Amino acid sequence: MAETIRTDICVIGGGSGGLTVAAGASQMGASVVLIESGTMGGDCLNYGCVPSKALIAAAHAAEAARQAGRFGIGPNEPEIDAAGVFAHVRRAIEAIAPNDSVERFEALGVRVIRERARFVAGDMVAAGDFRVHAKRFVVATGSAPVVPDLPGLDALAPLTNETVFELGAIPGRLVVLGGGPIGIEMSQAFRRLGAGVDVLDRGPVLPRDDPEMVDVVRRRLRAEGVNLHEGVVVSRFEKTDGGFDAVIERNGAEERIAGTHLLAAAGRRPVTEGLDLAKAGIETGPRGIAVDARLRTTNRRVFAIGDVAGGPQFTHVAGYHAGVVIRNALFRLPAKVDYSALPWVTYTDPELANVGMTEAAAREKGIAFNVLRWGFSENDRAQAEDDIDGFTKVIVTPKGRVLGAGVVGAHAGETVQSWIVAIAGGLGIGRLAGAVVPYPTRGEIVKRAAGSFYTAKLFGDRTRSLVRLLLKLP
């Protein structure tokens, strides 16, 4: 006979968003049930952020060895130990896993059920031999990789982000289907680790980002030997003795790209199957569960967060959503999502980071704006490190309010955080221009770009006249 559990909050999904809700709500005094049938920590820990950044770090070390000659250190082609590389990836996961473990959450007072959940009514879910009746539900089931329906693709058993870190060996020739952040990050990493790499994309790579900044990344990828095939149509895949051929169309002509391994990185889909959402009166669409600005579904008892809610697919967004839900569900505050200061980073080398509006978005909205730029070629720390690729680009109103900013260059994900604070806090450009920052740091680029807003006025004729007048005073 099924056991009925009554609780304040029932969270479905043990990824970053669901775990944040469960931990926060429990520590604030709510009774919490967490239901997760798969691996605790979800995609980010096991198949996404953590393993990908660990692989990227290994690839960066290999490339640093190749480039050591520019510092007067004999250049060496590194010996890649594939087993050691993937062992490093596993160690990174294992080091973080205890934070997301069943044991930790049970110690926090969360009841964890290791079953698949499905709604049986608007206020109840079934999970194995349990029936959970809750005042509020949070669906945080995330997303899964999409494998396109292309002729011959199924026969190749393509890799996805859920399987690529289990390879154990470096591919001889990796074909990456998709030029978004996942595809581009992995293409550079595997190229630096010794694989031949071809990227196939119908449009330009990294289409969401500022084209000027993407060009900096594109040049580096090509310089390192990544073959970018942009604006092509993939027609089919054919097996060969050595692997397969990807048959593409470019400018009306057919070409073949040979590969030994295929990585499908052509998008993600929300995970909603098996939840029986209709039984709870929860509407869904192609992008996931329909939610309002407070992340409530069409069943007001139920919230949806993270990738399954159809918004921006980033781990930090899932964590942000968790805070919005806690304010709504526990404190009855009408908290709403606000993406005006939303950052996103592509962890290539150089990194590409953005927050807020791009120049294209500002033009589309018809907003009056100015563009500020400052290059790393004018940054002393970047010169000392002989790594001057990139710049920062800032979108500001004529009165100096920051609408958006991007940074492309080494450690851009760190540098962009000053712009995040400025946008989130509604700070004027003068606050950044007037800040005292340590020298020499890459972060100086923020102050320099901000200060350029005042250059014309500060060194113009009116200022010069005023200074000459004041100097005449005793």
C-alpha positions in Angstrom: 0.0 0.0 0.0 1.3 3.4 -1.0 2.6 5.7 1.8 1.1 9.2 1.7 3.5 12.0 2.7 2.2 15.5 3.4 4.7 18.3 3.1 5.1 22.1 2.5 7.3 21.9 -0.6 7.8 19.1 -3.1 10.6 19.5 -5.5 10.8 17.3 -8.6 14.3 17.2 -10.0 17.7 17.2 -8.2 19.7 19.5 -10.5 21.1 22.9 -9.5 17.7 24.7 -9.4 15.8 22.0 -7.6 18.6 21.5 -5.0 18.8 25.2 -4.3 15.0 25.3 -3.6 15.2 22.2 -1.4 18.2 23.4 0.6 16.9 26.9 1.0 13.3 26.0 1.9 14.4 23.4 4.4 16.8 25.7 6.2 14.1 28.3 6.4 11.8 26.0 8.3 9.6 24.4 5.6 9.2 20.6 5.3 10.6 19.5 1.9 10.4 16.4 -0.2 12.9 16.1 -3.1 12.2 13.5 -5.8 15.0 12.5 -8.2 15.3 9.2 -10.1 18.6 10.0 -11.7 22.0 11.3 -10.6 22.0 13.9 -7.9 23.4 17.2 -9.2 21.7 16.9 -12.5 23.2 18.0 -15.8 25.5 20.7 -14.6 27.5 18.5 -12.2 27.5 15.3 -14.2 27.3 16.2 -17.9 27.6 19.9 -18.3 29.4 22.8 -16.5 31.7 20.8 -14.3 33.1 18.2 -16.7 33.2 20.6 -19.6 35.2 23.1 -17.7 37.5 20.4 -16.3 38.2 19.2 -19.9 38.7 22.8 -21.0 41.2 23.3 -18.2 43.2 20.3 -19.4 43.1 21.6 -23.0 44.3 25.0 -21.8 47.3 23.4 -20.1 48.2 21.6 -23.3 48.0 24.8 -25.3 50.0 26.7 -22.7 52.8 24.2 -23.2 52.7 24.7 -27.0 52.8 28.5 -26.6 55.5 28.7 -24.0 58.1 29.8 -26.5 56.8 33.3 -26.6 58.0 33.7 -23.0 61.5 32.4 -23.8 60.7 28.9 -22.6 61.4 26.2 -25.1 58.2 25.3 -26.9 57.1 21.7 -26.4 54.4 19.6 -28.0 52.7 18.1 -25.0 52.1 14.4 -24.6 48.4 13.9 -24.2 47.5 11.1 -21.7 43.8 10.7 -22.6 43.2 8.4 -19.6 44.7 11.1 -17.3 42.6 13.8 -18.9 39.4 12.0 -18.4 40.5 11.0 -14.9 40.9 14.7 -14.1 37.3 15.2 -15.3 36.0 12.5 -13.0 37.9 13.9 -10.1 36.4 17.3 -10.6 32.9 15.7 -10.5 33.7 13.6 -7.5 35.1 16.6 -5.5 31.8 18.5 -5.9 29.4 15.6 -5.7 29.2 15.5 -1.9 27.6 19.0 -2.0 24.7 17.6 -4.0 24.5 14.2 -2.4 21.4 12.5 -0.8 23.3 12.4 2.5 23.8 16.1 2.6 20.2 16.9 1.8 18.9 14.4 4.3 21.2 16.0 6.9 19.5 19.3 6.0 16.1 17.8 6.8 15.0 17.1 3.2 13.3 13.8 2.6 14.7 12.4 -0.6 12.8 9.9 -2.7 14.8 8.1 -5.5 11.9 7.4 -7.9 10.3 9.0 -11.0 7.6 11.4 -10.2 4.2 11.9 -12.0 1.2 14.0 -11.2 -1.9 12.2 -10.2 -3.8 15.3 -9.3 -3.4 19.1 -9.0 -2.0 18.7 -5.5 -0.4 15.3 -5.5 2.4 13.3 -7.2 3.1 9.6 -7.2 6.7 8.4 -6.9 7.2 4.7 -6.6 5.3 3.5 -3.5 4.8 7.1 -2.3 2.1 9.6 -2.8 3.2 13.2 -2.0 0.6 15.8 -1.1 2.2 19.3 -1.0 1.1 22.9 -0.6 3.5 23.9 -3.4 5.4 21.9 -6.1 8.5 23.0 -8.0 9.2 21.2 -11.3 13.0 21.4 -12.0 13.5 18.5 -14.4 15.9 20.4 -16.7 16.6 19.7 -20.3 18.2 17.0 -22.5 20.3 17.2 -25.7 18.5 17.1 -29.0 19.8 14.7 -31.7 18.6 16.0 -35.0 16.5 13.8 -37.3 19.0 13.5 -40.2 19.4 10.5 -42.6 22.0 8.1 -41.4 22.6 9.8 -38.0 21.0 7.2 -35.8 23.3 4.5 -37.1 26.3 6.5 -35.9 25.3 6.6 -32.2 26.3 10.2 -31.9 27.9 11.6 -28.8 26.1 14.2 -26.7 27.2 16.2 -23.7 25.8 13.2 -21.6 28.3 10.7 -23.2 31.3 12.7 -24.5 33.1 12.8 -21.2 33.0 9.0 -21.0 35.1 8.6 -24.1 38.4 7.6 -22.4 40.3 8.4 -25.6 40.8 11.5 -27.8 38.9 11.2 -31.1 40.9 11.0 -34.3 38.5 13.2 -36.2 35.6 14.9 -34.3 32.7 16.3 -36.3 30.6 18.7 -34.2 27.0 19.3 -35.3 26.1 22.7 -34.0 28.0 26.0 -33.4 26.5 27.1 -30.2 28.4 27.5 -26.9 28.6 23.7 -26.2 29.7 22.8 -29.7 32.3 25.6 -29.8 33.7 25.0 -26.4 34.1 21.3 -27.0 35.6 21.8 -30.5 38.4 24.0 -29.2 39.0 21.7 -26.2 39.3 18.5 -28.3 41.4 20.3 -30.9 43.9 21.4 -28.2 44.0 17.8 -26.9 45.0 16.5 -30.4 41.8 15.8 -32.3 41.1 17.0 -35.7 37.8 19.0 -35.5 35.2 20.1 -38.0 32.1 22.2 -36.9 29.0 22.2 -39.0 26.4 24.9 -38.6 23.5 26.2 -40.8 24.2 29.8 -39.6 27.1 31.7 -38.1 28.6 30.2 -34.9 27.6 31.7 -31.6 24.7 33.6 -33.1 23.4 35.1 -29.9 26.6 37.0 -29.3 27.9 40.3 -30.7 29.4 39.6 -34.1 32.4 41.7 -33.5 33.2 39.7 -30.4 32.5 36.4 -32.1 35.0 37.3 -34.8 37.8 37.4 -32.1 36.9 33.8 -31.0 36.5 32.7 -34.6 40.0 33.9 -35.6 41.5 32.0 -32.6 39.7 28.8 -33.4 40.8 28.8 -37.0 44.4 29.7 -36.0 44.4 26.6 -33.8 43.1 24.4 -36.6 39.4 24.1 -35.9 37.6 23.9 -39.3 34.4 26.0 -39.1 31.9 25.2 -41.7 29.3 28.0 -41.3 26.2 28.5 -43.5 26.1 24.9 -44.6 23.2 22.4 -44.7 23.8 18.9 -43.5 22.1 16.5 -45.9 23.0 13.0 -44.5 25.6 10.8 -42.9 27.1 7.8 -44.5 29.2 5.1 -42.8 32.7 4.4 -44.1 35.4 1.9 -43.3 37.2 4.5 -41.1 34.1 6.1 -39.6 31.6 8.2 -41.5 31.2 11.0 -43.9 29.0 14.0 -43.2 27.5 15.1 -46.5 26.9 18.8 -46.6 25.7 21.4 -49.1 27.6 24.7 -49.4 26.6 27.3 -52.0 24.6 24.6 -53.9 27.5 22.2 -54.1 27.8 18.9 -52.2 30.9 18.2 -50.0 32.0 15.4 -47.7 33.5 15.8 -44.2 35.2 12.7 -42.9 35.0 11.9 -39.2 35.6 9.2 -36.6 33.3 10.6 -33.9 30.2 12.8 -34.0 29.1 15.2 -31.3 25.5 16.4 -31.5 25.4 19.9 -30.0 22.4 21.2 -31.9 20.2 22.3 -29.0 18.3 21.0 -26.0 14.7 20.1 -25.2 12.8 20.4 -21.9 12.4 17.2 -20.0 8.6 16.8 -19.3 7.9 13.2 -20.4 6.3 11.0 -17.8 5.3 13.8 -15.5 1.6 13.6 -16.5 1.4 17.4 -16.3 -2.0 17.5 -17.9 -3.5 15.7 -14.9 -2.4 18.7 -12.8 -3.7 21.2 -15.2 -0.2 22.3 -16.3 0.1 23.7 -19.8 3.3 23.1 -21.9 4.6 24.2 -25.2 7.6 23.5 -27.5 10.0 25.3 -25.2 8.7 23.7 -22.0 6.3 24.4 -19.2 4.4 27.7 -19.5 5.1 30.0 -16.6 4.3 33.6 -15.7 6.8 36.2 -14.5 6.6 34.7 -11.0 7.4 31.2 -12.5 3.9 29.9 -11.7 2.4 27.4 -14.0 -1.2 27.3 -15.0 -1.7 25.4 -11.8 -1.0 28.0 -9.2 0.3 25.4 -6.7 3.1 24.5 -9.1 6.2 26.4 -10.1 8.6 25.5 -12.8 12.3 26.6 -12.9 15.4 26.3 -14.9 15.6 24.8 -18.4 12.2 23.1 -18.2 10.5 26.5 -17.8 11.6 27.5 -21.3 13.8 30.5 -20.5 17.6 31.0 -20.8 19.3 27.7 -20.3 22.1 28.4 -17.8 22.8 27.0 -14.4 23.0 30.4 -12.8 19.5 31.1 -14.2 18.2 28.0 -12.4 19.7 29.2 -9.2 18.2 32.7 -9.7 14.8 31.1 -10.4 15.1 29.2 -7.1 15.4 32.4 -5.2 12.3 33.8 -7.0 10.3 30.7 -6.1 11.3 30.8 -2.5 10.2 34.4 -2.1 6.9 33.5 -3.7 6.2 30.1 -2.1 7.5 30.7 1.4 7.1 34.5 2.0 4.1 35.1 -0.3 6.1 38.0 -2.0 5.2 38.7 -5.6 8.7 38.3 -6.8 9.2 38.3 -10.6 12.1 37.3 -12.9 14.1 40.2 -14.4 16.6 39.3 -17.0 17.9 42.9 -17.6 21.2 42.0 -15.9 21.4 38.4 -17.1 25.0 37.4 -17.9 26.2 34.5 -20.1 29.7 33.3 -20.9 31.1 31.0 -23.5 34.3 29.4 -22.1 36.4 29.4 -25.2 39.9 30.9 -25.2 39.5 33.8 -25.4 36.3 33.8 -23.3 33.2 35.6 -24.5 31.0 37.2 -21.8 27.9 39.3 -22.0 25.3 40.9 -19.8 22.2 42.9 -20.6 21.5 44.3 -24.1 23.7 43.8 -27.1 24.1 46.5 -29.6 21.7 44.7 -32.0 19.1 44.4 -29.2 19.3 48.1 -28.5 18.9 49.0 -32.1 15.9 46.6 -32.4 14.2 48.4 -29.5 14.9 51.8 -31.0 16.8 53.0 -27.9 19.2 55.9 -28.1 22.6 54.7 -27.1 26.3 55.2 -27.3 28.9 52.5 -27.7 32.1 52.5 -25.6 35.1 50.3 -26.4 38.5 49.6 -24.8 40.9 47.0 -26.1 43.2 44.6 -24.1 46.0 45.9 -26.4 45.9 49.0 -24.2 45.9 47.0 -21.0 49.3 46.7 -19.3 48.5 43.3 -17.6 47.4 41.8 -20.9 50.7 43.1 -22.5 52.8 41.6 -19.7 51.0 38.3 -20.3 51.3 38.6 -24.1 47.6 37.9 -24.5 46.0 41.0 -25.9 43.2 39.5 -28.0 39.9 41.1 -27.3 38.1 44.1 -25.9 35.2 45.3 -23.9 32.1 46.9 -25.6 29.5 48.8 -23.6 26.1 50.0 -24.5 25.1 53.1 -22.5 22.3 55.7 -22.7 23.3 59.3 -23.7 23.1 60.1 -20.0 25.5 57.3 -19.0 23.3 54.5 -17.7 24.7 51.1 -18.6 22.3 48.9 -20.7 24.6 46.1 -21.6 28.2 45.1 -22.0 30.4 42.4 -23.4 34.0 41.3 -22.9 36.0 39.1 -25.2 39.4 38.1 -23.9 41.2 36.1 -21.3 39.1 35.7 -18.1 36.2 37.7 -19.6 33.8 35.8 -17.4 35.4 37.5 -14.4 35.9 40.9 -16.0 32.2 41.2 -17.0 31.1 41.0 -13.4 31.7 44.7 -12.8 29.3 45.4 -15.6 26.7 43.0 -14.1 26.8 44.9 -10.8 26.5 48.2 -12.7 23.4 47.1 -14.6 21.7 45.3 -11.7 22.4 48.3 -9.4 21.4 50.9 -11.9 24.8 52.6 -11.6 25.8 55.4 -13.9 29.0 55.1 -15.9 30.6 57.7 -13.6 30.7 55.3 -10.7 32.9 52.9 -12.6 35.0 55.6 -14.2 35.7 57.1 -10.8 36.5 53.8 -9.0 40.1 53.1 -7.8 41.1 49.8 -9.2 44.4 47.8 -8.7 47.2 48.0 -11.2 48.0 46.1 -13.2 44.9 44.0 -13.7 42.7 43.0 -16.6 39.8 44.6 -14.7 41.2 48.0 -15.5 39.6 47.7 -18.9 36.2 48.4 -17.2 37.4 51.7 -15.7 39.1 52.7 -19.0 36.0 52.0 -21.1 33.8 53.9 -18.5 36.1 56.8 -18.5 36.0 57.1 -22.3 32.4 58.3 -21.9 33.8 61.6 -20.7 36.8 62.0 -22.9 35.2 64.4 -25.4 33.9 66.7 -22.7 36.9 66.4 -20.4 39.5 67.3 -23.0 37.3 69.6 -25.1 37.6 73.3 -25.8 35.2 74.3 -22.9 37.3 72.5 -20.3 40.5 73.9 -21.7 39.1 77.4 -21.6 38.0 76.9 -18.0 41.4 75.6 -16.9 43.2 78.5 -18.5 40.8 80.9 -16.8 41.3 79.3 -13.4 45.0 79.3 -13.8 45.0 83.0 -14.1 43.7 83.3 -10.5 46.3 84.0 -7.8 
